Amino acid sequence: MRVDPITFEVVNNALIGVAEQMAATILRTSYSTVIREMLDYSTAVFDREGRIIAQSCRIPIHLNSMSRSLRTTLDEAIPIEDWNPGDIVITNDPYKGGQHLPDVQTFLPVFSDGELVAICGTLGHHLDVGGMRPGSYAGDAVEIYQEGLRISPIKIFEGGALNERLFALIEANIRQPAMTIGDLRSQVAALEIGAKGVLELVERYGVKSLHDCMEDAIEISERRLREKLRELPAGVYEGSYYVDDDGVVDEPIKIVTKVTIGDGTIHVDLTGTDRQRRAPINATISSCESAIYFAVLAILDPSIPANYGVYKPIEITAPEGSVVNAQPPAPVVGRNAITHTIVNALLMALSQAVPERITACYYGMSNVYILSGDGEGSHPSWILFDIEVGGGGARQSKDGLDCYSQGIHNLANTPIEMVEAIYPLRFERYELLPDSGGAGRHRGGLGVRRDIAFLDESGALETQFDKFKVAPFGLFGGEEGATGSLVLNPDGERPVNLASKTMHHKLRKGDVVSIRTQGGGGYGPPAERDAEAIARDLREGKISAEQAERYGTTGR
């Protein structure tokens, strides 16, 4: 080590603390429920070379996501020698390191006595960034130009001065500008808090010690992950899984994973995965990498600090032009259908190597729904963006968790009371779905039903769901979890089943949107389930009598 262990631990944890302080700033100062309540944002500290050193504990799909954007910015747009004190760079370009247009990233260089010592970064999912549909989720987009305002890396602050024209340009191209600009200013405030925290460390320990600690942190994380990889049985393991469709063409999309584990290395090869689609279902390489990083770290050791070093032993092959490494001008806003499926395909593959560490398939989709009310002109009077989760996959020794934010999620539940206080909506049902968890020695987690009454005069619904056709799989004899569904006016005279990827479905006052999410897969043969566990599920209403009969009467 370059520094003594005590100094290293203090500085390393302090850098993580800086990232968390930035996150707390966004939580306190943001405007939209997407960021303030759902917590769809991340913050990080990078070294002066743009390597990630510390990231706040927020959204797994953001793992190392900002690194590719920052690296692309430094290599192709604004070289490091052109960064000055008070500069802030903004970008949301999926083809310059981002994931999708609503994820807006900002970066601020931290200088001490004229020397660059670190870079702070934030990422926030914004309520709207323009495009064809409210909330910037256009299910019928066939090219990225229809998805919203695309911002290549550019300085939004220069020498501490706001670029007023750029701010005005952003405002002119988005719906709900007060909300979006407010969240953007929140990100800027967080950057300033981050810079202050880094400079406090410089003042106490000096620039050299700070950088030595960063180098040690990278080396330690790399070493720890390689040690964990050496615990796995070497070999080649394969798993494939499917996305229902792309929302435009009714054909499934195949995700292929081939995992090769060697001496302290892991190679994830997605060759054989389907080609990119002319629909907003594609993932950029940044999204693909984040999904793989999450799966590997979660299975091996989630306690390893997620910095640049932990990613070095992970090699990824993602063919260009496929749905896991889409090329321009493919639309990408619905990339989570791909990334969740990547994670579950990896679970399937690695279940052959370390079954005791793997869950059965979880619900497998960020169930995005956007409700909006018609306003005057082309702008809606209001927009609600929300995501519903489903059932977790069962484990070797436990049932799956019910209505659980699993996988690349980690989103918070937006309080119903807050939504009803802000929007003309009423929640009529919010309950677990009996029988939705896959049967098994250990049962899959239950999905959830959420019925929402639309109280405005008129408006629209957009959804980006999946796993309505392809069920969450069970493992080692466990059965599949239930698929999801979406029903308009379920208790009316003429209920209507809507597609998983609904495109601007018109709503009228009194309409009820019923969301039923996917259950998790079961683990192990149902006949081996403990009789007391079956009786408990019956008492709690988690399974019906008919479902109980499927387990048989053997019990353990």
Phi and psi in degrees as a GROMACS rama.xvg file:
@    title "Ramachandran Plot"
@    xaxis  label "Phi"
@    yaxis  label "Psi"
@TYPE xy
-82.6413  -25.1018  ARG-2
-126.33  164.037  VAL-3
-68.5438  151.342  ASP-4
-57.6799  -36.0359  PRO-5
-67.2523  -47.6222  ILE-6
-59.9578  -41.7832  THR-7
-59.474  -48.4817  PHE-8
-62.6312  -40.6257  GLU-9
-63.895  -49.1329  VAL-10
-69.2484  -42.858  VAL-11
-61.6654  -46.1159  ASN-12
-68.7476  -31.0447  ASN-13
-66.1496  -37.6949  ALA-14
-65.7421  -40.3727  LEU-15
-63.0135  -38.152  ILE-16
-62.3609  -36.4668  GLY-17
-61.7851  -45.184  VAL-18
-60.6998  -40.7628  ALA-19
-68.3395  -35.406  GLU-20
-63.8351  -38.4217  GLN-21
-62.7918  -43.1737  MET-22
-62.1236  -41.1739  ALA-23
-63.9826  -34.8531  ALA-24
-63.3701  -44.9188  THR-25
-63.0686  -42.3169  ILE-26
-58.0057  -40.2959  LEU-27
-78.6108  -26.4549  ARG-28
-115.177  -4.85497  THR-29
-75.6761  164.701  SER-30
-106.903  -46.6267  TYR-31
-80.2596  152.848  SER-32
-68.1855  -23.011  THR-33
-58.9572  -44.1938  VAL-34
-92.4043  -46.5627  ILE-35
-69.4361  -38.0161  ARG-36
-105.946  -45.1495  GLU-37
-76.8375  -21.0263  MET-38
65.3986  40.0464  LEU-39
-88.4146  72.5991  ASP-40
-160.578  164.704  TYR-41
-147.635  159.822  SER-42
-139.175  153.73  THR-43
-156.574  160.31  ALA-44
-120.066  133.051  VAL-45
-117.682  155.813  PHE-46
-78.5517  -178.774  ASP-47
-71.9686  -11.3361  ARG-48
-91.4039  -2.75515  GLU-49
88.6787  14.4418  GLY-50
-88.7013  134.151  ARG-51
-69.8754  134.04  ILE-52
-113.381  -40.5351  ILE-53
-146.361  139.048  ALA-54
-133.837  141.243  GLN-55
-69.4716  158.204  SER-56
-82.4773  88.8648  CYS-57
-131.869  -107.801  ARG-58
-98.0733  119.955  ILE-59
-58.5935  -33.7684  PRO-60
-66.0177  -14.4266  ILE-61
-87.6694  0.733478  HIS-62
-53.6483  117.825  LEU-63
61.4179  9.04778  ASN-64
-63.2472  -41.6215  SER-65
-66.9367  -24.0414  MET-66
-60.8571  -45.153  SER-67
-65.6737  -39.8917  ARG-68
-62.3776  -44.717  SER-69
-65.4117  -42.3112  LEU-70
-63.8655  -42.3969  ARG-71
-63.9293  -39.8601  THR-72
-60.6348  -45.6621  THR-73
-69.2814  -36.0956  LEU-74
-82.9298  -32.1481  ASP-75
-120.911  -19.4627  GLU-76
-119.628  -60.2693  ALA-77
-130.393  94.9056  ILE-78
-61.6677  156.105  PRO-79
-59.851  -30.0073  ILE-80
-70.2047  -13.1789  GLU-81
-94.5834  2.27777  ASP-82
-90.3455  138.134  TRP-83
-132.216  161.753  ASN-84
-54.9357  135.075  PRO-85
88.0129  -4.55351  GLY-86
-76.9258  143.723  ASP-87
-135.038  126.582  ILE-88
-101.151  139.675  VAL-89
-122.499  144.931  ILE-90
-161.159  152.963  THR-91
-140.332  15.2502  ASN-92
-73.7937  114.03  ASP-93
-63.7766  -23.2256  PRO-94
-97.0753  12.2857  TYR-95
-129.465  37.2956  LYS-96
106.923  -8.21212  GLY-97
-86.7065  -174.141  GLY-98
-111.55  -54.9949  GLN-99
-151.737  164.638  HIS-100
-60.9423  -35.4173  LEU-101
-63.3018  -20.7908  PRO-102
-83.056  99.6489  ASP-103
-96.1297  127.738  VAL-104
-111.485  144.065  GLN-105
-133.138  144.914  THR-106
-134.602  138.465  PHE-107
-130.115  124.343  LEU-108
-77.1161  142.671  PRO-109
-109.764  119.259  VAL-110
-111.126  144.221  PHE-111
-129.26  115.952  SER-112
52.3997  43.3904  ASP-113
81.1579  -1.49913  GLY-114
-105.367  130.125  GLU-115
-69.4404  125.993  LEU-116
-117.16  -21.8756  VAL-117
-169.555  173.316  ALA-118
-135.308  132.678  ILE-119
-102.093  145.198  CYS-120
-139.225  149.401  GLY-121
-134.086  153.485  THR-122
-138.684  128.321  LEU-123
-135.668  137.929  GLY-124
-82.6939  117.783  HIS-125
-93.4072  147.751  HIS-126
-57.3469  -38.0966  LEU-127
-157.324  136.398  ASP-128
-128.725  29.7783  VAL-129
88.8291  -158.758  GLY-130
92.8571  -169.751  GLY-131
-70.4511  -28.912  MET-132
-132.136  152.071  ARG-133
-57.2881  137.732  PRO-134
81.0164  -1.78372  GLY-135
63.2764  27.4647  SER-136
-112.087  87.3224  TYR-137
-94.7622  101.979  ALA-138
-65.7603  -17.1802  GLY-139
-107.757  13.6478  ASP-140
-68.164  140.302  ALA-141
-116.276  -3.85105  VAL-142
-151.892  154.848  GLU-143
-63.8341  -24.0362  ILE-144
-63.6243  -19.458  TYR-145
-88.6288  -4.2445  GLN-146
-94.5972  -11.0431  GLU-147
141.28  -171.14  GLY-148
-74.4471  123.349  LEU-149
-106.38  118.887  ARG-150
-112.06  105.949  ILE-151
-71.1064  158.073  SER-152
-51.5213  125.11  PRO-153
-153.693  151.612  ILE-154
-80.2996  119.809  LYS-155
-92.2634  -22.1041  ILE-156
-125.902  139.194  PHE-157
-133.282  115.702  GLU-158
60.5234  30.822  GLY-159
87.4885  -6.43949  GLY-160
-98.353  130.744  ALA-161
-68.4892  136.093  LEU-162
-79.2586  89.8313  ASN-163
-59.7912  -38.7336  GLU-164
-66.3036  -38.482  ARG-165
-67.1467  -42.5804  LEU-166
-58.1277  -43.6612  PHE-167
-64.7273  -38.5229  ALA-168
-62.6128  -43.2795  LEU-169
-63.6162  -46.7806  ILE-170
-57.2946  -38.3861  GLU-171
-72.9323  -12.7944  ALA-172
-114.818  11.6061  ASN-173
-131.715  154.558  ILE-174
-84.48  157.706  ARG-175
51.1275  53.8415  GLN-176
-61.2869  -34.6821  PRO-177
-60.8867  -41.3926  ALA-178
-66.9455  -48.5388  MET-179
-67.5779  -45.0872  THR-180
-65.7513  -35.4561  ILE-181
-61.262  -42.3265  GLY-182
-67.0447  -35.513  ASP-183
-65.7427  -41.4529  LEU-184
-64.804  -31.6445  ARG-185
-63.2618  -41.1151  SER-186
-62.884  -39.7088  GLN-187
-63.069  -43.4549  VAL-188
-60.5858  -38.3463  ALA-189
-65.3004  -38.5867  ALA-190
-60.2619  -41.2132  LEU-191
-66.1316  -37.2788  GLU-192
-65.0264  -41.2782  ILE-193
-61.9722  -44.9603  GLY-194
-61.1359  -40.3461  ALA-195
-61.9662  -42.2262  LYS-196
-65.2778  -40.1226  GLY-197
-64.3175  -43.9059  VAL-198
-65.7242  -30.8203  LEU-199
-64.0232  -36.9895  GLU-200
-68.6914  -38.7741  LEU-201
-62.6452  -43.0108  VAL-202
-62.8605  -35.5113  GLU-203
-84.4143  -39.1677  ARG-204
-114.013  -15.6465  TYR-205
89.6359  159.042  GLY-206
-66.1247  -43.3792  VAL-207
-62.5799  -45.8357  LYS-208
-63.4619  -39.1725  SER-209
-59.9173  -48.2106  LEU-210
-68.6584  -35.6284  HIS-211
-63.3335  -39.4736  ASP-212
-64.1535  -38.7782  CYS-213
-63.6264  -43.0988  MET-214
-63.8632  -41.7631  GLU-215
-63.7007  -40.6096  ASP-216
-59.7351  -42.8803  ALA-217
-62.8724  -46.2116  ILE-218
-65.443  -40.3282  GLU-219
-66.8552  -43.8937  ILE-220
-63.365  -41.6238  SER-221
-61.5959  -46.0588  GLU-222
-62.5943  -42.305  ARG-223
-64.0732  -40.5283  ARG-224
-68.7603  -40.4774  LEU-225
-61.7315  -38.2259  ARG-226
-63.3806  -40.2375  GLU-227
-67.1769  -37.9752  LYS-228
-64.3017  -33.7568  LEU-229
-69.2576  -16.3299  ARG-230
-77.6784  -16.9495  GLU-231
-84.3049  148.739  LEU-232
-68.1688  124.198  PRO-233
-63.4487  147.495  ALA-234
155.159  -174.607  GLY-235
-117.464  129.058  VAL-236
-131.368  137.728  TYR-237
-127.207  147.915  GLU-238
-154.807  140.689  GLY-239
-129.603  147.677  SER-240
-151.593  168.582  TYR-241
-128.905  148.842  TYR-242
-94.3395  140.825  VAL-243
-50.9733  -54.9453  ASP-244
-172.509  178.551  ASP-245
-100.916  0.408084  ASP-246
89.866  -16.817  GLY-247
-110.718  -48.0212  VAL-248
-110.868  129.712  VAL-249
-83.8898  68.0059  ASP-250
-137.194  138.685  GLU-251
-67.3842  158.585  PRO-252
-117.975  125.189  ILE-253
-94.6445  131.52  LYS-254
-112.017  122.498  ILE-255
-111.569  129.879  VAL-256
-125.396  131.641  THR-257
-125.715  115.349  LYS-258
-108.791  122.548  VAL-259
-113.002  119.117  THR-260
-105.803  124.328  ILE-261
-118.773  -151.544  GLY-262
-82.8308  88.5927  ASP-263
77.99  17.7519  GLY-264
-135.943  158.628  THR-265
-141.929  132.597  ILE-266
-120.08  121.356  HIS-267
-107.173  114.779  VAL-268
-111.925  120.067  ASP-269
-102.494  18.6877  LEU-270
-59.6094  135.202  THR-271
102.604  -11.4682  GLY-272
-66.8169  148.174  THR-273
-62.0912  156.704  ASP-274
-70.9024  159.822  ARG-275
-62.516  154.51  GLN-276
-111.718  155.712  ARG-277
-86.0942  64.1239  ARG-278
-162.895  157.468  ALA-279
-81.6814  53.0924  PRO-280
-119.93  -2.5032  ILE-281
-78.5437  159.706  ASN-282
-121.258  139.673  ALA-283
-79.1207  170.078  THR-284
-61.3752  -32.7395  ILE-285
-62.6409  -44.7164  SER-286
-63.1135  -44.454  SER-287
-59.1931  -47.6977  CYS-288
-59.7943  -45.0404  GLU-289
-61.0798  -41.2782  SER-290
-62.6567  -43.071  ALA-291
-67.9998  -43.7518  ILE-292
-57.4074  -44.355  TYR-293
-58.7998  -51.2162  PHE-294
-59.3744  -44.7407  ALA-295
-65.1782  -46.9374  VAL-296
-67.0325  -40.2259  LEU-297
-63.9469  -37.7742  ALA-298
-77.4413  -38.8016  ILE-299
-84.2092  -58.2268  LEU-300
-171.408  95.423  ASP-301
-68.8363  -7.19086  PRO-302
-83.0107  -10.4272  SER-303
-69.1449  127.068  ILE-304
-55.8339  129.662  PRO-305
-84.8977  76.8114  ALA-306
-115.704  -174.211  ASN-307
-52.3024  -37.264  TYR-308
-65.109  -35.2036  GLY-309
-68.9522  -19.5904  VAL-310
-90.7486  -13.5221  TYR-311
-63.6421  -35.8813  LYS-312
-77.1367  -3.67396  PRO-313
-101.262  114.109  ILE-314
-102.573  136.362  GLU-315
-126.716  130.1  ILE-316
-114.382  114.432  THR-317
-131.53  104.531  ALA-318
-57.2924  132.149  PRO-319
-63.0132  140.825  GLU-320
86.6952  1.277  GLY-321
-94.6629  171.949  SER-322
-69.222  -12.0328  VAL-323
-98.5901  -4.7064  VAL-324
-152.816  63.3633  ASN-325
-67.9049  150.615  ALA-326
-113.843  154.144  GLN-327
-57.8139  146.488  PRO-328
-102.435  36.2559  PRO-329
-58.4011  135.751  ALA-330
-74.3082  148.835  PRO-331
-138.462  8.7024  VAL-332
-62.4184  -31.9548  VAL-333
-92.8244  33.8078  GLY-334
-63.1994  -16.4648  ARG-335
-68.2126  -23.6919  ASN-336
-60.8933  -37.3744  ALA-337
-75.3895  -46.6815  ILE-338
-68.2593  -40.5384  THR-339
-60.9961  -39.1261  HIS-340
-69.2635  -35.0821  THR-341
-58.6935  -47.6179  ILE-342
-59.6583  -47.7434  VAL-343
-67.3183  -33.8457  ASN-344
-64.989  -37.3344  ALA-345
-67.9991  -37.6309  LEU-346
-60.4283  -42.7283  LEU-347
-60.8911  -44.9812  MET-348
-65.2791  -48.1169  ALA-349
-77.4694  -12.4881  LEU-350
-63.5406  -21.8689  SER-351
-76.2697  -22.7156  GLN-352
-97.9052  -44.8402  ALA-353
-135.925  69.8227  VAL-354
-58.1516  -29.2028  PRO-355
-70.3872  -15.0886  GLU-356
-103.5  -2.6596  ARG-357
-108.467  141.707  ILE-358
-95.4863  158.128  THR-359
-64.4984  173.721  ALA-360
-59.8532  131.427  CYS-361
-88.2431  -176.299  TYR-362
-55.9391  -29.7679  TYR-363
79.5365  24.7616  GLY-364
-166.366  139.211  MET-365
-77.4  101.45  SER-366
-77.9607  83.4237  ASN-367
-80.5489  129.156  VAL-368
-134.458  142.766  TYR-369
-128.349  120.749  ILE-370
-108.697  138.703  LEU-371
-143.155  151.456  SER-372
-105.264  141.982  GLY-373
-67.9724  131.79  ASP-374
-114.478  -169.173  GLY-375
-81.7945  146.107  GLU-376
69.8181  -142.317  GLY-377
-94.6478  -3.17189  SER-378
-101.736  131.265  HIS-379
-68.8475  151.432  PRO-380
-74.9119  -24.3966  SER-381
-157.586  157.082  TRP-382
-140.525  128.788  ILE-383
-113.157  121.841  LEU-384
-108.947  127.365  PHE-385
-148.171  162.945  ASP-386
-134.213  133.5  ILE-387
-110.395  144.922  GLU-388
-104.651  -177.383  VAL-389
-138.406  -149.791  GLY-390
-86.3957  140.572  GLY-391
-79.5307  155.488  GLY-392
-72.8715  143.431  GLY-393
-69.042  157.571  ALA-394
-117.679  174.482  ARG-395
-60.3134  -31.1375  GLN-396
-123.219  -0.165283  SER-397
-146.368  157.773  LYS-398
-69.4045  158.26  ASP-399
-69.5321  153.832  GLY-400
-81.0227  141.278  LEU-401
-81.5821  137.178  ASP-402
43.7814  63.8056  CYS-403
-122.512  135.457  TYR-404
-79.9537  89.3545  SER-405
-105.613  168.54  GLN-406
70.9172  -135.228  GLY-407
-77.5531  9.7075  ILE-408
-81.5513  -112.751  HIS-409
84.4616  31.5273  ASN-410
-86.9881  148.738  LEU-411
-86.5409  160.429  ALA-412
-86.4261  120.321  ASN-413
-68.2744  123.132  THR-414
-59.8579  131.357  PRO-415
-58.7438  -42.9178  ILE-416
-60.0477  -37.6206  GLU-417
-68.9918  -42.0483  MET-418
-61.783  -45.4905  VAL-419
-66.2024  -29.3697  GLU-420
-74.3652  -25.7717  ALA-421
-99.1304  -36.6045  ILE-422
-117.442  154.553  TYR-423
-77.7113  68.1899  PRO-424
-137.826  152.635  LEU-425
-137.479  130.298  ARG-426
-88.2956  116.934  PHE-427
-96.0238  -26.4457  GLU-428
-146.769  141.71  ARG-429
-152.678  100.328  TYR-430
-153.403  157.144  GLU-431
-70.0699  150.483  LEU-432
-98.8096  108.576  LEU-433
-58.8944  147.007  PRO-434
69.2699  7.35734  ASP-435
-83.7363  -20.6914  SER-436
-79.0894  138.755  GLY-437
-64.8326  136.644  GLY-438
-69.115  149.467  ALA-439
176.822  174.95  GLY-440
-51.9052  -38.5028  ARG-441
-123.434  127.903  HIS-442
-77.7593  144.478  ARG-443
-68.7891  155.064  GLY-444
-68.6542  154.719  GLY-445
-84.2229  143.573  LEU-446
-77.4865  -174.702  GLY-447
-135.636  151.324  VAL-448
-111.508  131.177  ARG-449
-131.781  115.59  ARG-450
-105.994  125.736  ASP-451
-122.446  121.299  ILE-452
-87.5404  131.825  ALA-453
-91.8972  118.765  PHE-454
-107.825  -5.66257  LEU-455
-77.4806  170.658  ASP-456
-68.8278  -42.0435  GLU-457
-158.849  157.281  SER-458
-178.363  -154.634  GLY-459
-152.359  159.369  ALA-460
-122.95  131.181  LEU-461
-121.664  139.882  GLU-462
-135.508  152.048  THR-463
-134.722  79.8977  GLN-464
-108.012  173.252  PHE-465
-159.679  179.908  ASP-466
60.2716  41.1762  LYS-467
-90.5232  -22.7446  PHE-468
-115.079  -43.5968  LYS-469
-91.2506  111.951  VAL-470
-77.6295  150.471  ALA-471
-63.6517  123.499  PRO-472
-78.4981  152.137  PHE-473
-93.7321  171.918  GLY-474
-126.26  144.678  LEU-475
53.8319  45.4474  PHE-476
96.7312  -9.21865  GLY-477
-70.5612  149.02  GLY-478
-89.3153  164.552  GLU-479
-67.3421  149.759  GLU-480
-78.4952  166.242  GLY-481
-70.8903  147.502  ALA-482
-78.5613  164.769  THR-483
-87.2758  171.5  GLY-484
-157.067  163.426  SER-485
-140.469  120.313  LEU-486
-127.688  133.332  VAL-487
-96.1817  127.813  LEU-488
53.7124  61.1024  ASN-489
-63.4278  -27.7041  PRO-490
-102.944  9.07651  ASP-491
-86.1215  -177.673  GLY-492
-70.8123  -29.8929  GLU-493
-132.597  74.8295  ARG-494
-63.6338  146.349  PRO-495
-123.045  124.185  VAL-496
-82.2858  122.623  ASN-497
-99.3179  157.993  LEU-498
-71.4702  157.903  ALA-499
-61.6999  -34.8107  SER-500
-112.245  84.7914  LYS-501
-86.77  135.439  THR-502
-115  102.607  MET-503
51.3512  53.4397  HIS-504
-76.568  122.609  HIS-505
-69.3828  138.578  LYS-506
-120.669  150.102  LEU-507
-125.519  163.035  ARG-508
-55.8331  130.357  LYS-509
96.8003  -12.8187  GLY-510
-63.7322  146.688  ASP-511
-122.242  125.453  VAL-512
-100.061  120.31  VAL-513
-110.241  115.774  SER-514
-103.45  125.829  ILE-515
-122.577  114.657  ARG-516
-93.0348  168.776  THR-517
-75.6039  148.942  GLN-518
-94.9376  164.963  GLY-519
-86.259  156.187  GLY-520
-73.5467  154.804  GLY-521
-86.4851  164.794  GLY-522
-127.686  119.358  TYR-523
85.4754  160.554  GLY-524
-60.6737  134.692  PRO-525
-58.5068  -32.5023  PRO-526
-64.464  -16.7897  ALA-527
-92.4759  4.32368  GLU-528
-71.4509  141.017  ARG-529
-64.6287  134.301  ASP-530
-61.0681  -35.7819  ALA-531
-66.1823  -35.2272  GLU-532
-66.5546  -37.6115  ALA-533
-64.808  -45.5686  ILE-534
-61.5253  -39.81  ALA-535
-64.2376  -43.2025  ARG-536
-61.4731  -37.7589  ASP-537
-65.2123  -44.8444  LEU-538
-61.2265  -40.1013  ARG-539
-84.7259  -0.556576  GLU-540
74.7673  18.5196  GLY-541
-82.9585  -22.8132  LYS-542
-134.308  156.214  ILE-543
-89.8557  170.557  SER-544
-62.1683  -35.9452  ALA-545
-64.4292  -40.7484  GLU-546
-66.4822  -38.4792  GLN-547
-60.7445  -36.3942  ALA-548
-63.8755  -27.4029  GLU-549
-68.3224  -20.6129  ARG-550
-78.5738  -15.8772  TYR-551
80.4677  -172.858  GLY-552
-119.377  8.56436  THR-553
-68.2559  -50.8519  THR-554
50.9514  156.841  GLY-555
